């Protein structure tokens, strides 16, 4: 198999950007990261980055839709393929198609579709995110509370039935008992709290039982209070867990996100999009739970003004993180790659540009426009002038 050398770029390493390195790709993996004068680089087929940035491909743990389709509407392989292709244009090389609270039959169909997508090699599919249905009606957001329920014994088997990849389950700790959390965690399920009215003690008990993170921090969860720290207080205090954040300027005030970054250890906050069908399409309206959701100026809401996911893509999330959160670009890029990989427990082979890691990469210009992506070593160039690509 021919080795490809990615040359003449600014490569994001663990120590920051370097402009004198060449990345060698051999099949689906990074074979080596070497000085540009290395003999192996001279012998390989060259891809000239033209001075642009090369970063680990983005990993998005919360993707409801994209390319004009919603996972809940048709939980099948073609929907997943369309969503993944739409988000790839924005640098996302790994994602979890996300099912918003639905009935058990739809959950099974979504899990089966994800298993099939991975088996068929649909580029970029890392697993599935089940956002619900074990959630709190008081913090339902745009979810249909009629779909909410408490877990049964059979649910554990269904949730853990994904044939490959990672399963992320968002739940309300006050709805799911700690003993159930332990059983789910023991089956390899990544557990996150969200859409929850849990108090601090309940959240702390869930963390002790295997809760690993928090879904869209601040949104749809009990806030930090002086006498009751709530879910937000527990999330910010805990040094082990991870928090996903939506940096679109609409879901959370940037100052609140900067406070979270100051409170949590470095590497414990990562970017998500919570993306809906308009991302990667010209669509401005879609249906969710028989409600018309309208997207205006990057905000997706129902008729009552309730936020319904976002029109955010990962390249824009990185751009916003730099502009709104005042963090260095290298750190923002890690929040879109290395840190979600760590949350999912795949950071031994995803999220870094290093030998042995997946050749999942993104080529970016200084404005964070995506020029090319690699997934498993397979390259695709992108037209940055395409509709919806900014």
N, C-alpha and C positions, 0 to 999 in steps of 0.2 A: 504494500500500500504506500502511495506517495506521501511523503511528509510535506506539510505546508508550513512555511515560515512567514509569520506576520511581522513585517519589518517597518522601520521608520515611523514608529508611533510612540505615544506617551503611555506607558504601561502602568496600570495601577497595581502596585504590589502591597504587601503588608506594611511597608515603610513609606508609602506614598507613591507618587508618580516618578517614573524613570524613563528617560528618553534614549537610553543606550542599550535597551534590551530587545531581544527577539524571542517571540513565543513560537515554539514548534508544536504543531498539531499532528498527531499520528492516529488516524482513525477517530474514535469518539473521545479521546483523552488528550490532555496536554502532555507531550513527551518531555519537554524541557523548557526552561526559561534561561536563555544564554546571552552573553554579550553579542552584539551585532557582528563582531568579527569572528565568531566561532565558526569552525569549518563545517559543522552540521548545518548551520544556517545557509552557508554558501551553496551547499549541495542540494538544498530543498527547493521546492517550487515556491516562489515568492508571491506574497500578497502585500502590496505597498499601502500602508495606512495613511500615507501622505501627511504625517505630522499630527493626525487626529488622535484622540484618546482611545485606549483599549481597556475596557473594564469587565469584570465578571458580569455575565448576563443577569438581568434583574429577576428576582423571585417574588411573585405576588401570591400571598396566601389567601386572598379574598377577592375572587373574580366571579361576579354573578352573571355577567354577560359581556358582549362585545360583538362588533361586526353586525349589529342589528338583531342579534338573537339573545334570548334569556335561557339559562340552563333549566329553570323550572318549567318552561313552556314545553320543551322537548328534550328530556334527559337521555340523549342518545349520542353515539360516537360522532355523528356529523355536526351536532351542535357544539360538542367539545372541540372538534377540529376547527370550526369557524371562529370560536372564541379565542382559541390559542393563536390562530393565524392573525386575528385582528390585533391582539396585544403584542405579538412579536414585532410589529412595526414600530412599537414604542420601546423596544429593548427588552421586553419580558421574554426570557428564554425558559422559564419554569413557572408553573402556576398550579393552583388548586381550583378547578371549577367548583363554584360554591352554590349549594342548594339552600335557598331560603326556606324556612319552616314549611313543611308540606306533609302529606299523609304518608303512612308507612309504605304503601305501594310505590309511590313516587320516589321515596328514599331508596328502596331496593332497586328500582330502575336506574337511578342515578349512580349508585354504587356499581351495578353491573356494567353500565355504560363506561364508567371510568376504568374498570378492570379491562374491558375490551379495548378501550383507547390505548391504554398502556401496552397491552399485548400486541396491538397492531402498529405500535411505534409512532403514534400521533406525536409530532414534535412538541416538546415542552410540558407534557402532562406529568406532574409529580405525584398526584394523588387526588384527594377530594376533600372539600370542606363542607361539613354539614352544619349550617348555622341554624340550630334548632333541631327538633321542635320542643326541646325540654327547657322552655324559657318562661319568663314572668310576664303575665298579661299587663302588669302595671308599667312595664318598660318595653312594650312590644315594638315601638317604632313603627315601621311600615309593614311588619310581619302580620299575618292573619292569626289572631289569637285563637280562633276556632281550631287551628291546626295544633295548638300546644297540648302537651300531655306529659305525664310522668313516665319514666322508662320502665319497661317490663323486662323480665329475664331474657325473652327472645330478642329484645332490641340489642342487647349486648352482642349476640351472635351476628345479627345483621350488620351492625355498625362495624364489627371487626372482620367482615367478610371480604374486604377489598383484596383482590388477588395479589397485588403488588403496589408499591408506592406507599405514601403516607395518608392517614386519615386524621383530619382535624375536626374536632367536635366542639362547637360553641354551646354552652349550657349555662343555666342559672344555678348557682350552688345551693340556693334554698329549695330548688325543685329536685335535685339529684343528691341522694344521700351519700355520705363519704364512703360507705362500703361499696356502693355502685361505682363511684369514682375510682376506687382502688382496683376493682375488677376491670374497668375499661383501660386504665393505665397499664395494668398487667398484660393486656392484650396488645399493647403498643399504640393505643390511641393517644394522640396529642390533644390534651384537654385545655380549653380556654373558657374563661368566664365572660359572659356578655348578655345583654338584655336581661338584667338582673336587678332585683331590689335587695339583694343579700346585705346583711350588715357586716361589720368588720370581723366579728367572731366567726360567722358562717364562712366568710371568704378565707379567713386564716385556716379554718378546719379543712376547707377544700384544697388549699395549697399543700397542707400536710398530707392530704390523701392522694396527691398526684396532679393537681391542677398545675399547668405549665405556663399559662399566659393569660392575656386579656385581649379580647376582641374590640377593636376601635375604641381605645382608651378614652374615657370621659363620656362618650356617647352611649345612651341607653343603659346606664348603670348608676347605682346610688353614689352620690357625690361625697367629697371630703367635707366633713363638718367638724366643728370644734369639739363636740362631745361624742359624735358617732363618725369615725373615720370612713365608714362605708367601703365599697369596693375600690373606689379610686384611692382612698388612703392606704388600703391594704396593698394595692398594686404598686404604689409609689414607694412604700416602705420596704417591700420585699426585694432582696438583692439577687434572688435566684431566678425569678420569673421574667418573662418577656412581655412587652406591650406593643401591639400594632397600633399605628396612628394613621389617620387620614389627613394629609396636609393639603387641603384644597382651599383654605381660607373661609370655609363655610361650616364645616362640621365642628371645628374647635378653634377658639381664638389662638393665634400664634403664641401669645404670652403664656397661655396655659400649657401649650406644648413645650415651650422653653423651660417652664418650671419642671415638667416631667423629665426632660433631658438632664436637668440639674440634679434631680432627685435620684434617678436610676443610675446604676453603674454603666459605663460605656459598653455598648454592644447589646444592651437589653431593650432597646427601642428600635423598631423596624417599620418601614413604610408599607402600607397597603393602599389599594385603590378603592375597594368596595365598588368596582366598576359595574355599570349597567350597559344595556345594548347600544346606546349612542356612541360609546367609545369605538373609534375605528370605522364609523359610519356617518352618513349625513342625517340619520334619523334624529328627530327631536321629540318624539312621543312613543311610548310603548305601554302595554298593559301589564299590570302586576296585581294579582288577586282581584281581577275584574275592575280595577281602578285605572284610570288614565294617568300616567306619569308623564309630566312635561319637563323637558330639559331646556332651561334658558340661562344663558351666561354661565354655563358650567355647573348649574345647580339642578338636580333632579328632585321634584316634589310632586305630591298629589294635590288635589284641589284644595285641601285644607292647609297646605304649606308644610306638611310633614316631609322631611328628607327621605328620599328613597334611593339609597346608594349614592353613587356619584357618576360624573362624567370625566373622572380623572384617569389619566394613564400614568405609567410609572416614570417615564422621562419627565413629565410635568411635575410629578410628585418630588423627584430629585431636585428639579429646578426650584420648586417652591420651598423645599427644605433649606436650600442655600439662602434664598431671598428672605423668607419669613422667619426662619429659625436661627439664622446667622451662624451656620455651621460651615466648616470647610467642605469643598466639593468632594474630596476623597472620603470624608466621613459620610456625607449624604449618599454617595455611591455604595458604601458598605451597608448603610441602612436599607438599601434596596437589593442587597445580594448576600453578603457574608452573614448579616444578623438574622434575616429570615431563615437562612440555611441552618444556623445554629438553633433557632427556635424549633424547627422541624426535625432536628437531629440528623441532618444530612451534611453537616459542615465538614465531614471527613472526605467528601468527594464533590461538593458543590460550594459555590460562593467565593472562590479565590482563584487567582491566576497563579498556579503552582503545579509542579510535576505530579502526574497521577490524577489530577482533578479533571472533571468533565470539561470538555472543550465547549462550554456554553459561555459565549462572549458577546460583547456589544461594542461597536465602533461608533464613537460620538464626536461631533465637532464642539467648538467652544460654547455654542448656544444649546448644547445637549440635544441637537437633532440626531436621530439615529440614521446612520448610513449603511450599516451592515450588522447582521447578527450571525452567530454560529450556534447551533444546537447539536450536541453530539458530534461536533466537528464538521457538520454540514452547513455551508455558508449560504446566506441569502442577502442580497443587496436590497435597499429600500429607497423609494422615491420620497424624499422629504417634502415634496410639494403636493403629495397626495391629499385629498380631502380628509379632514379629521386627524391629520398627522401632526398637528400642533395644538 
